[in-house]
């Protein structure tokens, strides 16, 4: 990464320059090992390489340029924060750093040691001053999807300008009402922040952009049904990760181009692994950049990852805001209703019960031709650790084997994970 | 305990008789060591001893007798489940077993290992068939106060008839609406279950009984301001614990009698520890029967416990349902509003923010003349572990020292805890 060109910008953002350069160095090496070493990669992956190499550079410069034009930057950690409204306010919606161990000791002065790696990471990145996204934000929108995040945001609020959006825990009428009220409150907060009154056309524009992004990834995921697998799980994960950082219109265009290339590849019967390679679905917790540990191990164990049932994966893109109803809507209230309908469909483990998720995982495994599922829970993530038991039961009933993994961002358990995953893959081959 | 007299009843409840007798034996020994060994105990503690000795015996027989009369038994684990409505339906409201390691290995086949002891305990007690309360219930009412319970109830529902009541996570208007809707839904569920239509007078009766219980414990807590401390923290905790099991009208009468005795004792300047003994407030997670570990250690370390800031403590009794407004109310809807107002005041760590709790702890410490606070979090309890940081900060600002403890129901760390607590108490004396 071209560190020097951006040094002045990073200094203005009050980053710890030395620590940040150390991070970029590790990240660059890690990316080279995991991504650039791949055989038979798509040509369109150049876009991924470019975005990743410039994620703390050019993309941050774009955010600064947007700020200079008076636009606001909204950071979030969760697929429940409605990007449509952020876009309707002509603000920029970005994910924040949370996928690597950073500033852990500092983080543990503010959150308990028994907190999942993702949460410790976002707190640590802030305290260590190495996340230019967090530093660029006018507001960070937190949510109440899990105890760990909900309570960590209280501590985080001592360091950043936080806004908390409540997400309900069941799917009854009163829950729909609550989320609808929270949609409105968020919209009003954006209006206050930007000084812009959000109208029908603004929300329709936001919906069109967000739906466009979702449709591009839906198209990608449908192409992944092909055997041989036309794209590696690593690259597919990276696409999902980048969808939270890059400009959404550019992202959508680039991913559609990549899908064109994949279609041509499928036509020729080509792929990233031989036809018949064991196919696995990953399900569970989100994997934020640069948490590529699990797909890297899986794809080094003789299998290929064909799907990500995760917030940084199918959970974020499965449901569109109803397009026909959006076209017909004539009031902001109607559009907020449609947004609420869409967001209430999310099969997050924060809901009880959350049986849709069980069905969705089973359906994905079948559609993608996955012979097995790896359930991935971050250590101390209670919602997904608990659901792993139910997912296992559901898949067993369908004859689909599942391996449950709990891990963090550390590398101490890599060899142990390899051993377990290789053994799991072997059972699929026999 | 008179096991033999109840054996037939326990068999009918399908308890594992041998395992249950083993439990009672351990419990009896534990109770003897921790409670009966105390010097200068109140005469009224005989009631506590009796209730505890008959908690799986006579009290269960009462539940069976109530069932034989057509009354329903409602079990719960949380102070958010409105006992007023249960009583209005002429049903019996009881807490369930959750304060000891039991059936842990079995529990870990259904919930993750990294789950707090209380949750593993209630699952384990059920799977090991040693909780006659759980086995007596027509319905168990769970709630969504933490990720661990919320998701464990899904597994628990495979074994008991569960009903889930949603508790909101913030205190805005939409949250009040949600809890109000949940109050109504619970009332309707009770009507379905009991076949009884709940009217204004029924709810007023329920409110009177529940408020009566709360006022008795409020009275007790106010008397604990005295120095020398007129009652041990162990006995006060036991009173709070028993409030979840015993008949509420009998409980209220007995605790008021006990308070009369305490008043006489205060008059004479007598207490359970010399005047000037360091006074500590416990704050944090609930301690369910027979989890007496921490107050036992504290009171063996030269201090006396003068308050319990906990669900099995002040959190459950601080707020009354408004009595004047109740007297004036003429509709069920008005009464449900009053109940909602009361329950929305609870300062549970499930809320974000939850600053009332910080103020309440500081106020309690001051009012009770506590020189220090021990914050008690069950290992893997994320809401309270996170809040410990904020409580510490708040108390520091007031010059009140705090010791943060994370532990479980095991005895492995007793010596280590003793060392830490003794050192903490010494700093208070100097």
Interface residues (C-beta under 8 A of the other chain):
Chain A: X110 X111 X112 X114 X115 X144 X146 X147 X148 X150 X151 X152 X153 X154 X155 X164 X166 X168 X169 X170 X172 X173 X174 X175 X177 X178 X181 X182 X185 X349 X350 X352 X353 X377 X379 X380 X382 X383 X385 X386 X387 X388 X389 X390 X406
Chain B: X110 X111 X112 X114 X115 X144 X146 X147 X148 X150 X151 X152 X153 X154 X155 X164 X166 X168 X169 X170 X172 X173 X174 X175 X177 X178 X181 X182 X185 X349 X350 X352 X353 X354 X377 X379 X380 X382 X383 X385 X386 X387 X388 X389 X390 X406
